[in-house]
Amino acid sequence: MIALSEPKFQENEKKYLLECLKTNWVSTSGPFVKKFENEIKKITKAKYVVACQSATSALYLSLKILGVTKNDEVLVPSITYIAPVNAICHNHANPVFMDCDEWNNLDIQKTLLFIKKNTFTKKTKLFNKRTKRQIKALIIPHLLGSAVFFDKLKKICKKNGIFIVEDAAESFGVFFKNKPFKNKHTGLLGDIGCLSFNTNKIVTSACGGALITNTKSIAKKFQYLIHQAKDDSDYFIHNDIGYNLGLSNLHAALGFAQIKNIKLFKKKKKNIFFQYKKNIKKTSFFELVEKKDYVDSNYWLIIIKTKKRFNIKKLVLYLKKNNVQSRMLWYPNHLQKPFYKYEKTDLSQSMINYKTHLCLPSSSFLTKKEIKKVCDLIIKFEKKYLLK
């Protein structure tokens, strides 16, 4: 089976993990945690980095730290992994679903239009005209190795007291090329950025995430909460309700070994993208979803889109039958059973993308032969089912 996105391990992963076992440092207090955080800091240029168990836990606590609570609203795109929407609901707030653009990222113009036409301001705070609830935050996911350029939206949010949380789970190593965000890493343009080092990401610690920010008080509060809000380690005094969400030394050791290869992984994935581009041109009804010019992408997942409407699940099953793993986009969150009741805007592009986009195998060690096999199967599928 040619997998969708698998990690590549080398000698240092084993070396550092064995070091943890030999020294008995396996807990969240081990030395590799700080080493891993420092490498993230070096790459992203974030002032503060705190490693944790997952990007999901970082998203949840980010909203909590920013004061998102019951009856508040948070703007979030429908096309994204479910984690940011869960984070909103776990904080007893209400998601309002925004549309995406043709590249699967938040549609900036539609979001600006929603704020202009569907909200009102009262004492420098923004409220939803329909529900009369305060819009407290906006979650911006940078999806599939790309990034959202949100300079205009950032100004509007700042003016109206809306916090911005960047879900950078899929965009580690992604930088902006254009001003005013030039050379900035995703996750550092808003108030908080959340990274993921899950198994399928460009850099993995098996499971794991990190909060990045340039605000000291946010990092300090996050560090405090993920370690059980402990005020006195000797006498176990806790002055807040905390969580056990720190990253273990074992996971940090794996991540520390992996992160040293981020430039190599990016280079390999970029080459894979252009190999696909070369081969996909031979198809009749498919094309690659290109990366935006303003972003230095990490090319995390390769996405194709159909020019001809058909049930794309048929292609998923066809590839699977031939030992190739592929994946549709996430099922739109506004259609998920737990989120039926929440407000949704015009989500027409979200539905188009869901029905026409497909993720192809994108592991960093994918070979030219494997890429050709995937594309040849797509050509065979076309001839069998679409060229009629």
C-alpha positions as CSV (number, residue, x, y, z in Angstrom):
1,M,0.0,0.0,0.0
2,I,1.3,3.5,-0.9
3,A,0.3,5.4,2.2
4,L,-1.1,8.9,2.3
5,S,1.6,10.4,4.6
6,E,4.1,8.3,6.6
7,P,7.0,9.5,8.7
8,K,10.7,8.8,7.8
9,F,12.9,7.8,10.6
10,Q,16.7,7.7,10.6
11,E,19.5,6.9,13.1
12,N,19.1,9.9,15.5
13,E,15.5,9.0,16.3
14,K,16.6,5.6,17.8
15,K,19.7,7.2,19.4
16,Y,17.7,9.9,21.3
17,L,15.0,7.5,22.3
18,L,17.5,5.1,23.8
19,E,19.1,8.0,25.6
20,C,15.8,8.6,27.3
21,L,15.5,5.0,28.4
22,K,19.1,4.8,29.6
23,T,18.8,7.9,31.7
24,N,15.3,7.1,32.9
25,W,14.2,10.6,31.6
26,V,10.8,9.8,30.1
27,S,8.6,12.3,31.8
28,T,7.5,15.8,30.7
29,S,10.5,17.2,32.8
30,G,13.1,15.6,30.6
31,P,15.8,17.6,28.8
32,F,14.7,16.9,25.3
33,V,11.5,18.9,25.8
34,K,13.5,22.1,26.1
35,K,15.8,21.1,23.3
36,F,12.7,20.5,21.0
37,E,11.2,23.8,22.0
38,N,14.4,25.7,21.3
39,E,14.6,24.1,17.8
40,I,11.0,25.2,17.1
41,K,11.9,28.7,18.4
42,K,14.9,28.8,16.1
43,I,13.0,27.8,13.0
44,T,9.8,29.9,13.6
45,K,11.5,32.9,15.2
46,A,8.8,32.8,17.9
47,K,9.7,34.5,21.1
48,Y,7.9,31.8,23.2
49,V,7.3,28.1,22.5
50,V,5.6,25.6,24.8
51,A,5.5,22.0,23.7
52,C,2.3,20.0,24.6
53,Q,0.5,16.7,23.8
54,S,-1.2,17.9,20.6
55,A,-2.3,20.8,18.5
56,T,-5.9,20.0,19.7
57,S,-4.9,20.7,23.3
58,A,-3.2,23.9,22.2
59,L,-6.3,25.1,20.4
60,Y,-8.5,24.3,23.4
61,L,-6.3,26.1,25.9
62,S,-5.6,29.0,23.6
63,L,-9.3,29.9,23.5
64,K,-9.6,29.4,27.2
65,I,-6.6,31.7,27.9
66,L,-8.0,34.4,25.6
67,G,-11.3,34.3,27.6
68,V,-13.6,32.6,25.2
69,T,-16.5,31.3,27.2
70,K,-20.2,30.5,27.3
71,N,-22.4,32.5,24.8
72,D,-19.3,33.8,22.9
73,E,-19.0,33.2,19.2
74,V,-15.9,32.2,17.3
75,L,-15.6,32.4,13.5
76,V,-14.1,29.3,11.9
77,P,-14.1,27.8,8.4
78,S,-16.3,24.7,7.8
79,I,-13.5,23.1,5.7
80,T,-10.9,22.1,8.3
81,Y,-10.1,19.3,10.6
82,I,-12.7,19.0,13.4
83,A,-10.2,19.9,16.2
84,P,-10.7,23.7,16.1
85,V,-14.5,23.4,16.1
86,N,-14.3,20.9,19.0
87,A,-12.0,23.4,20.9
88,I,-14.7,26.1,20.5
89,C,-17.4,23.8,21.8
90,H,-15.3,22.5,24.7
91,N,-15.1,26.1,25.8
92,H,-18.9,26.3,25.7
93,A,-18.8,28.8,22.9
94,N,-20.5,28.8,19.5
95,P,-18.8,28.3,16.1
96,V,-20.0,30.4,13.2
97,F,-19.0,28.7,10.0
98,M,-17.2,30.6,7.2
99,D,-16.5,29.6,3.7
100,C,-13.2,28.7,2.1
101,D,-11.5,29.8,-1.1
102,E,-10.6,27.5,-4.0
103,W,-7.3,26.6,-2.3
104,N,-9.2,25.3,0.8
105,N,-8.2,28.2,3.1
106,L,-10.4,30.7,4.8
107,D,-12.2,33.0,2.3
108,I,-11.0,36.4,3.5
109,Q,-13.4,38.5,1.4
110,K,-16.5,36.6,2.5
111,T,-15.4,36.8,6.1
112,L,-14.9,40.6,5.8
113,L,-18.3,40.9,4.2
114,F,-19.9,38.9,7.1
115,I,-18.3,41.2,9.6
116,K,-19.4,44.3,7.7
117,K,-23.1,43.2,7.1
118,N,-23.9,40.9,10.0
119,T,-22.3,42.5,13.0
120,F,-22.5,45.6,15.1
121,T,-20.1,47.3,17.5
122,K,-20.8,48.2,21.1
123,K,-18.1,49.6,23.4
124,T,-15.3,48.5,21.0
125,K,-16.7,44.9,21.0
126,L,-18.2,43.1,18.0
127,F,-21.6,41.4,18.2
128,N,-23.6,39.2,15.9
129,K,-26.8,41.0,14.7
130,R,-28.8,37.8,14.6
131,T,-27.8,36.2,17.9
132,K,-26.7,39.3,19.8
133,R,-23.6,37.3,21.0
134,Q,-20.1,38.7,21.2
135,I,-17.7,37.5,18.5
136,K,-14.7,36.9,20.7
137,A,-12.2,35.2,18.4
138,L,-11.4,34.0,14.9
139,I,-9.6,30.7,14.2
140,I,-7.5,30.7,11.0
141,P,-6.4,27.2,9.9
142,H,-3.4,27.2,7.5
143,L,-4.3,24.1,5.6
144,L,-2.5,21.4,3.7
145,G,0.9,23.0,3.8
146,S,-0.3,26.4,2.6
147,A,-1.2,29.7,4.4
148,V,-3.8,32.4,4.6
149,F,-2.8,35.9,3.9
150,F,-5.0,37.9,6.2
151,D,-3.5,41.4,6.6
152,K,-6.8,43.2,6.0
153,L,-8.7,40.9,8.3
154,K,-6.1,41.3,11.0
155,K,-6.7,45.0,11.1
156,I,-10.5,44.6,11.3
157,C,-10.1,42.1,14.1
158,K,-7.7,44.3,16.1
159,K,-10.1,47.2,15.7
160,N,-13.1,45.2,17.0
161,G,-11.3,43.3,19.9
162,I,-11.4,39.9,18.1
163,F,-8.5,37.6,19.1
164,I,-6.9,35.5,16.3
165,V,-5.8,32.0,16.9
166,E,-3.9,30.4,14.0
167,D,-4.2,26.7,13.5
168,A,-0.8,26.0,12.0
169,A,-1.0,22.3,12.6
170,E,-0.3,21.5,8.9
171,S,2.0,24.4,8.2
172,F,5.2,23.9,10.2
173,G,8.1,25.3,8.2
174,V,5.7,27.6,6.1
175,F,6.7,31.2,5.7
176,F,5.1,34.2,4.0
177,K,7.0,35.8,1.0
178,N,5.1,39.1,0.8
179,K,4.9,42.2,3.0
180,P,3.6,42.9,5.6
181,F,4.1,39.3,6.6
182,K,7.3,38.7,4.7
183,N,9.6,36.0,6.3
184,K,7.1,35.5,9.1
185,H,6.2,31.9,10.0
186,T,2.5,30.9,10.2
187,G,1.1,31.1,13.7
188,L,2.9,34.3,14.6
189,L,0.7,36.9,12.9
190,G,-2.3,36.6,15.3
191,D,-2.3,36.2,19.1
192,I,-1.5,32.5,19.3
193,G,-0.3,29.8,16.9
194,C,-0.8,26.1,17.4
195,L,1.5,23.5,15.8
196,S,1.1,19.8,15.3
197,F,3.7,17.0,15.3
198,N,1.3,14.2,14.9
199,T,2.4,11.0,13.0
200,N,1.3,12.2,9.6
201,K,2.9,15.7,9.8
202,I,6.1,16.9,8.0
203,V,7.9,16.6,11.3
204,T,6.6,14.1,13.9
205,S,7.0,13.4,17.5
206,A,4.5,10.5,17.2
207,C,2.0,12.7,19.0
208,G,2.6,16.2,20.1
209,G,2.0,19.9,19.5
210,A,3.2,23.3,20.5
211,L,1.9,26.8,21.3
212,I,3.9,29.6,19.7
213,T,3.4,33.3,20.5
214,N,5.2,36.5,21.0
215,T,3.3,37.3,24.1
216,K,5.0,36.3,27.4
217,S,1.9,36.2,29.5
218,I,0.1,33.8,27.1
219,A,3.0,31.4,27.1
220,K,3.4,31.6,30.8
221,K,-0.3,30.8,31.4
222,F,-0.2,28.0,28.9
223,Q,2.8,26.4,30.6
224,Y,1.1,26.7,33.9
225,L,-2.1,25.1,32.8
226,I,-0.7,22.1,31.0
227,H,1.3,21.1,34.1
228,Q,-1.8,20.9,36.4
229,A,-1.6,24.6,37.4
230,K,0.9,23.7,40.0
231,D,2.0,26.6,42.2
232,D,4.1,24.7,44.7
233,S,5.8,21.5,43.6
234,D,6.9,20.5,47.1
235,Y,3.6,20.9,48.8
236,F,1.3,20.4,45.8
237,I,-0.5,23.7,45.9
238,H,-2.8,24.4,42.9
239,N,-4.5,27.7,42.6
240,D,-6.3,27.0,39.3
241,I,-7.9,24.0,37.5
242,G,-5.1,22.6,35.4
243,Y,-4.5,19.8,32.9
244,N,-2.0,17.0,32.3
245,L,-1.1,18.0,28.7
246,G,2.7,18.3,28.7
247,L,4.8,16.6,26.1
248,S,6.9,13.7,27.4
249,N,10.7,13.5,27.0
250,L,10.3,10.4,24.8
251,H,8.1,12.3,22.3
252,A,10.2,15.3,22.4
253,A,13.3,13.2,21.7
254,L,11.7,11.9,18.6
255,G,10.6,15.4,17.5
256,F,14.1,16.8,18.2
257,A,15.6,14.2,15.9
258,Q,13.0,14.8,13.2
259,I,13.1,18.6,13.3
260,K,16.8,18.7,12.3
261,N,15.7,17.4,8.9
262,I,12.9,20.0,8.2
263,K,14.8,21.6,5.3
264,L,15.4,18.2,3.7
265,F,11.8,17.1,4.2
266,K,10.6,20.4,2.6
267,K,12.9,20.0,-0.4
268,K,11.8,16.4,-0.9
269,K,8.1,17.3,-0.7
270,K,8.6,20.2,-3.1
271,N,10.1,17.8,-5.6
272,I,7.2,15.3,-5.1
273,F,4.8,18.2,-5.9
274,F,6.5,18.9,-9.2
275,Q,6.7,15.2,-10.1
276,Y,2.9,15.0,-9.6
277,K,2.4,18.2,-11.6
278,K,4.4,16.6,-14.5
279,N,2.4,13.4,-14.4
280,I,-1.1,14.8,-13.7
281,K,-0.8,16.9,-16.9
282,K,-1.3,13.6,-18.8
283,T,-4.8,13.2,-17.4
284,S,-7.9,14.7,-19.0
285,F,-10.0,15.7,-16.0
286,F,-7.6,16.4,-13.2
287,E,-5.2,19.2,-12.2
288,L,-3.1,20.0,-9.2
289,V,-4.3,22.5,-6.6
290,E,-1.3,24.9,-6.9
291,K,0.3,26.8,-4.0
292,K,-0.2,30.5,-3.7
293,D,2.7,32.8,-4.8
294,Y,2.9,34.5,-1.5
295,V,3.7,31.4,0.5
296,D,6.9,29.3,1.0
297,S,5.0,26.1,1.3
298,N,6.0,22.8,3.0
299,Y,4.0,20.9,0.4
300,W,2.5,18.7,3.2
301,L,-0.3,17.1,1.1
302,I,-0.7,16.9,-2.6
303,I,-4.2,17.9,-3.7
304,I,-5.8,17.3,-7.1
305,K,-9.2,18.6,-8.2
306,T,-11.6,17.3,-10.9
307,K,-12.7,19.3,-13.9
308,K,-15.6,16.9,-14.4
309,R,-18.2,16.4,-11.8
310,F,-18.5,12.8,-10.6
311,N,-18.7,10.9,-7.3
312,I,-15.0,11.2,-6.2
313,K,-15.5,8.4,-3.7
314,K,-15.4,6.1,-6.6
315,L,-11.8,7.2,-7.3
316,V,-10.9,6.7,-3.6
317,L,-12.2,3.2,-3.7
318,Y,-10.5,2.5,-7.1
319,L,-7.1,3.6,-5.8
320,K,-7.6,1.7,-2.5
321,K,-8.4,-1.5,-4.5
322,N,-5.0,-0.9,-6.2
323,N,-3.1,-0.4,-3.0
324,V,-3.0,3.4,-3.0
325,Q,-4.3,5.4,-0.1
326,S,-6.0,8.7,-0.9
327,R,-8.4,10.9,1.0
328,M,-11.2,13.3,0.4
329,L,-11.2,16.6,2.2
330,W,-12.6,16.6,5.7
331,Y,-16.4,16.3,5.8
332,P,-17.6,19.9,6.1
333,N,-18.0,20.7,9.8
334,H,-21.3,22.5,9.4
335,L,-22.8,19.1,8.3
336,Q,-21.3,17.2,11.2
337,K,-24.1,16.0,13.6
338,P,-22.8,17.8,16.7
339,F,-22.7,21.1,14.8
340,Y,-26.0,21.2,12.9
341,K,-27.5,23.9,15.2
342,Y,-24.7,26.5,14.7
343,E,-24.9,29.4,12.3
344,K,-23.5,29.0,8.9
345,T,-22.8,31.6,6.1
346,D,-22.7,31.0,2.4
347,L,-20.6,27.8,2.1
348,S,-20.9,27.2,-1.6
349,Q,-17.1,26.9,-2.2
350,S,-16.7,24.6,0.7
351,M,-19.2,22.2,-0.9
352,I,-17.6,22.5,-4.3
353,N,-14.1,21.7,-2.9
354,Y,-15.4,18.8,-0.8
355,K,-16.9,17.2,-3.8
356,T,-14.0,17.8,-6.2
357,H,-10.8,17.7,-4.3
358,L,-8.7,14.7,-3.4
359,C,-5.5,14.2,-1.3
360,L,-2.9,11.9,-2.8
361,P,0.1,10.1,-1.3
362,S,2.6,12.7,-0.1
363,S,5.2,11.0,2.1
364,S,8.6,12.7,2.0
365,F,10.3,9.5,0.7
366,L,7.8,8.8,-2.1
367,T,9.6,7.6,-5.2
368,K,9.1,8.7,-8.8
369,K,8.0,5.2,-9.6
370,E,5.3,5.4,-6.9
371,I,4.1,8.8,-8.1
372,K,3.9,7.5,-11.7
373,K,1.9,4.5,-10.4
374,V,-0.6,6.7,-8.7
375,C,-1.0,8.9,-11.8
376,D,-1.2,6.0,-14.2
377,L,-4.0,4.6,-12.0
378,I,-5.9,7.9,-12.3
379,I,-5.5,7.8,-16.1
380,K,-6.9,4.2,-16.1
381,F,-9.8,5.3,-13.9
382,E,-10.6,8.1,-16.4
383,K,-10.6,5.8,-19.4
384,K,-12.8,3.3,-17.6
385,Y,-15.3,5.6,-16.0
386,L,-15.1,9.1,-17.3
387,L,-14.2,8.9,-21.0
388,K,-17.6,7.7,-22.1
